[in-house]
Amino acid sequence: MDFGEQQDRQDDTIHHPHDTAYRFLFSSKKLFVELLHSFIDKGWVKAVDESHVQQVPRSFILPDFKKQEADIVYQVKVNGQDVLFYLLLELQSGVDFLMPYRLLLYQVAIWRYWMEGQNKKLAEQKGFLMPPIVPIVLYNGNGPWTASRRFRDKIAREELFGSQLIDFEYLLIDVERYKKEDLFALSNTIGSVFLLDQTQDKDELQNRLEKLMGTIRSLPEENRQKFFTWMGHILAKRLPEGQKLVQDFMDHIKKGETVMSLGETLDAIKREGRDEGLVEGKLLGKLEGKLEGKLEGKLEGKLEGKLEVARQMLAENLDITLIAKVTDLSLERIEQLQREQTH
């Protein structure tokens, strides 16, 4: 039995605005694979493709760390071998120097959960092997990540004991440390997300958005939807007019126009007497409701695509009214999905 056959879910509370946005972003197998291919420089990455990727429907964050991080787990076949990728979202301003220790606890928790689904008699045989776990930390703090990436560096006098001590090294994706030229050159969804996440300056944000217009227009429909969802969530936190800005940007992209500057857009909002405030719980409300005629009634191009997005948003405990607006599904259908997920 693999993770996909186990339906156990735990209630993991997300405490930071970036967490919900990034969790929603990387709930897409396509974007998770894009993250690996774009930012992990290892030979085995070439063997990872979307058709062999399956998300594990569970968080392994321990209760005492709940307020500090969020996680996503994927089971991936790499050259025929099941590999578990543990993506930890460390979306805070500070560096966590206990990260190697925490990752050890999470890996043990994952293996324990995996073992629960195995045949006990087979597990006791000599040739039984556990799947590799690859820990990855995604960090977007302003300061450089100065915590050790090697577990043994957290053990006193570890050099005395050679191979008797446990050891591993996690992969780090440090958003702020990538050069903007390299991110522009990627011309993909994750590169665009990191570019915008690097700056909170209005003018620089505007400049980067203008340069990204061609990339955004060329994104696959599913990726573009998730990009706008992420952008709307983050801008809504950084600017009181964030939601309206996202809508205006989408309208300009739809028409093939150059976006207005942030200052011009803010002035236009005020002149029109539009509401400048946001109710925080509705920040995903109308992110792409009018894009291309509501994408001609399609979020993913098919009804199943809409349902999958709705399920993901329900898993993040988002308001069902907002989910209905984003997916263009009826409230009754959303409520039905909600009932199905609670049973």
C-alpha positions in Angstrom: 0.0 0.0 0.0 1.4 3.5 -0.9 0.5 6.9 0.5 -2.1 7.4 -2.1 -4.2 4.6 -0.7 -4.2 6.1 2.8 -6.8 8.7 3.4 -5.7 10.0 6.8 -5.6 13.7 7.0 -4.7 15.9 9.9 -5.9 19.4 10.6 -2.9 21.6 9.9 -3.4 25.3 10.7 -1.6 27.8 8.5 -0.5 30.9 10.3 1.3 33.1 7.7 -0.2 34.7 4.5 2.6 33.2 2.4 1.8 29.7 3.6 -1.6 29.5 2.1 -0.5 31.0 -1.2 2.5 28.8 -1.6 0.7 25.7 -0.4 -2.0 26.4 -3.1 0.8 27.0 -5.7 2.6 23.7 -4.9 -0.5 21.6 -4.7 -0.1 21.5 -8.5 2.1 18.5 -9.5 3.1 20.4 -12.6 4.4 23.4 -10.6 6.2 21.1 -8.1 8.0 19.4 -10.9 8.8 22.8 -12.4 10.3 23.8 -9.0 12.6 20.8 -9.0 13.7 21.2 -12.6 14.3 25.0 -12.2 16.0 25.1 -8.8 17.5 21.8 -7.9 20.8 21.1 -9.7 21.0 17.3 -9.3 21.3 14.6 -11.9 18.3 12.7 -10.6 16.0 15.6 -11.3 16.0 14.8 -15.0 14.2 11.5 -14.2 11.3 13.3 -12.4 8.2 13.8 -14.6 4.7 14.8 -13.7 3.2 11.4 -14.7 5.0 9.7 -11.8 4.2 12.3 -9.1 1.5 11.8 -6.4 0.9 14.2 -3.5 0.6 12.7 0.0 -2.6 14.0 1.6 -1.0 14.7 5.0 1.1 17.2 6.9 3.9 16.0 9.2 4.6 19.3 11.0 4.7 18.5 14.8 2.4 20.4 17.1 5.1 22.5 18.8 6.3 23.8 15.4 2.8 24.5 13.9 3.1 28.3 14.0 6.4 28.4 12.2 6.1 26.4 9.0 4.0 24.4 6.6 4.9 21.4 4.5 4.0 19.4 1.4 4.9 15.8 0.7 5.1 14.1 -2.8 5.7 10.5 -3.7 7.7 10.3 -6.9 9.0 7.4 -9.0 12.6 8.1 -10.0 14.0 5.5 -12.3 11.4 3.0 -11.0 12.2 3.7 -7.3 9.6 5.4 -5.0 11.2 8.6 -3.5 9.5 10.8 -1.0 10.1 14.6 -1.4 9.5 16.6 1.8 9.1 20.3 0.9 9.1 22.5 4.0 7.9 26.1 3.5 10.0 28.2 5.9 8.3 31.5 5.0 9.5 33.7 7.9 12.0 36.6 8.2 14.3 34.7 10.6 16.6 31.8 10.2 15.8 28.5 12.0 19.1 27.1 13.3 17.3 23.9 14.5 16.3 23.0 11.0 18.4 19.9 10.7 16.9 18.6 13.9 13.4 19.4 12.9 13.9 17.7 9.5 15.1 14.6 11.2 11.9 14.4 13.3 9.8 15.0 10.2 11.6 12.3 8.2 11.1 9.8 11.0 7.4 10.7 11.2 7.1 10.1 7.4 8.7 6.7 7.6 6.5 5.7 10.5 3.4 6.7 8.5 4.7 4.9 5.5 5.4 1.7 7.5 1.8 1.7 8.8 0.7 0.9 5.2 3.1 -1.9 4.6 2.6 -5.7 5.0 4.2 -6.6 8.3 5.5 -10.0 7.2 7.1 -8.5 4.1 8.6 -5.7 6.1 10.4 -8.2 8.3 12.2 -9.8 5.4 15.8 -9.2 4.8 15.4 -7.5 1.4 12.7 -5.0 2.6 13.8 -1.4 2.0 12.3 1.9 3.0 11.9 4.7 0.4 14.5 7.5 0.3 13.3 10.9 1.6 14.7 14.1 0.1 14.2 17.1 2.4 13.9 20.5 0.7 13.5 23.8 2.5 12.0 26.8 0.6 13.0 30.0 2.4 12.0 33.6 1.5 13.4 35.6 4.4 15.2 38.9 3.7 18.5 37.8 5.4 20.7 35.0 4.0 20.1 31.5 5.3 23.0 30.9 7.7 21.8 27.7 9.4 23.7 24.5 8.7 22.3 22.3 6.1 24.1 19.2 7.4 22.7 17.3 10.4 26.0 16.3 11.9 27.0 19.9 12.3 24.4 20.1 15.1 26.1 17.3 17.1 29.0 18.1 19.5 32.4 16.5 18.6 30.8 14.6 15.8 34.2 14.2 14.1 35.2 11.7 16.8 32.6 9.1 15.9 32.8 8.6 12.1 30.1 6.6 10.5 28.5 5.7 13.9 26.5 8.9 13.8 23.4 9.6 11.6 23.8 12.3 8.9 22.0 13.9 6.0 22.0 17.2 4.2 18.8 19.0 3.1 18.4 21.0 -0.1 17.8 24.8 0.2 15.8 27.0 -2.1 16.5 30.6 -1.0 14.2 32.8 -2.9 15.9 36.1 -2.1 19.3 35.0 -3.2 18.5 34.2 -6.8 19.6 36.9 -9.3 16.6 38.6 -11.0 18.3 38.1 -14.4 18.3 34.3 -13.9 14.7 34.3 -12.8 13.6 36.3 -15.8 15.5 33.9 -18.0 13.5 30.9 -16.7 10.3 32.4 -18.3 8.1 30.1 -16.2 5.6 30.3 -13.3 7.9 29.7 -10.4 10.6 32.0 -11.6 7.9 34.7 -12.0 6.6 34.1 -8.5 10.1 34.3 -7.0 10.8 37.5 -8.9 7.7 39.2 -7.4 8.3 37.7 -3.9 11.8 39.3 -3.8 10.5 42.9 -3.6 8.0 45.0 -1.7 8.9 48.2 -3.4 6.0 49.5 -5.6 8.2 50.8 -8.4 10.3 47.7 -8.6 7.3 45.5 -8.4 5.7 47.4 -11.3 8.9 47.2 -13.3 9.1 43.4 -12.9 5.5 42.9 -13.7 5.9 44.9 -17.0 8.8 42.7 -17.9 6.9 39.5 -17.0 3.8 40.3 -19.2 5.0 38.2 -22.1 5.8 35.3 -19.8 2.5 35.5 -18.0 0.5 35.6 -21.2 2.3 32.5 -22.5 1.8 30.4 -19.3 -0.6 27.4 -19.6 -4.0 28.2 -18.4 -3.7 26.2 -15.2 -0.4 27.8 -14.3 -1.6 31.3 -15.0 -4.6 30.8 -12.7 -2.4 29.6 -9.9 0.0 32.5 -10.5 -2.8 35.1 -10.3 -4.1 33.4 -7.1 -0.6 33.6 -5.5 -0.1 37.2 -6.7 -3.5 38.3 -5.4 -2.9 36.8 -2.0 0.4 38.4 -1.6 -0.5 41.9 -3.0 -3.6 41.9 -0.8 -1.4 41.6 2.2 1.2 44.2 1.0 -1.2 46.8 -0.3 -4.7 47.7 0.8 -5.7 48.0 -2.8 -4.1 44.7 -3.8 -7.2 42.8 -4.9 -8.3 45.6 -7.3 -4.7 45.8 -8.6 -4.7 42.2 -9.5 -8.0 42.5 -11.3 -6.7 45.5 -13.3 -3.5 43.7 -14.2 -5.5 40.7 -15.5 -7.8 42.9 -17.5 -4.8 44.5 -19.2 -3.1 41.2 -19.9 -6.4 39.9 -21.4 -6.5 42.8 -23.8 -2.8 42.6 -24.6 -2.1 46.0 -23.1 0.8 47.2 -21.0 -0.1 47.4 -17.3 -0.6 50.8 -15.7 1.9 51.8 -13.0 1.0 50.9 -9.5 0.7 54.6 -8.7 -1.6 55.3 -11.7 -3.8 52.3 -10.8 -4.1 53.4 -7.2 -5.1 56.9 -8.3 -7.7 55.5 -10.7 -9.2 53.4 -8.0 -9.5 56.4 -5.7 -11.0 58.6 -8.5 -13.6 56.0 -9.3 -14.5 56.0 -5.6 -14.0 52.2 -5.4 -13.5 50.5 -2.1 -9.8 50.7 -1.1 -10.1 48.2 1.8 -10.1 44.5 1.8 -11.8 42.0 4.0 -8.9 39.6 4.7 -11.1 36.5 4.5 -12.0 37.4 0.9 -8.6 38.0 -0.5 -9.0 35.2 -3.0 -12.5 36.5 -4.0 -12.3 37.7 -7.6 -8.8 37.0 -8.5 -9.6 35.8 -12.0 -13.3 35.9 -12.2 -13.4 38.1 -15.3 -10.3 37.0 -17.0 -11.1 36.1 -20.6 -14.9 35.9 -19.9 -14.3 33.9 -16.8 -11.9 31.8 -18.9 -15.1 30.9 -20.8 -16.5 29.2 -17.7 -13.4 27.1 -17.2 -10.7 27.2 -14.5 -8.9 24.1 -15.7 -10.6 23.7 -19.1 -12.8 21.0 -17.8 -15.3 20.4 -15.0 -12.9 18.0 -13.3 -10.3 20.8 -13.3 -12.7 23.1 -11.5 -13.6 20.4 -8.9 -9.9 19.7 -8.2 -9.1 23.4 -7.6 -12.2 23.6 -5.3 -11.0 20.5 -3.3 -7.6 22.0 -2.9 -9.1 25.3 -1.6 -11.4 23.5 0.7 -8.4 21.7 2.1 -6.9 25.1 2.9 -10.1 26.0 4.8 -11.0 28.9 2.5 -14.5 30.4 2.6 -16.9 28.5 0.3 -18.3 31.7 -1.1 -14.8 32.7 -2.3 -14.2 29.2 -3.7 -17.5 29.5 -5.7 -16.4 32.8 -7.2 -12.9 31.6 -8.1 -14.1 28.2 -9.6 -17.4 29.4 -11.0 -19.1 26.5 -9.3 -22.4 26.8 -7.5 -22.5 27.0 -3.7 -24.5 23.8 -3.6 -21.7 22.0 -5.5 -19.0 23.4 -3.2 -21.0 22.3 -0.1 -21.4 18.8 -1.6 -17.6 18.6 -2.1 -17.1 19.9 1.5 -19.3 17.1 2.8 -17.5 14.5 0.8 -14.1 15.6 2.2 -15.3 15.5 5.8 -16.5 11.8 5.5 
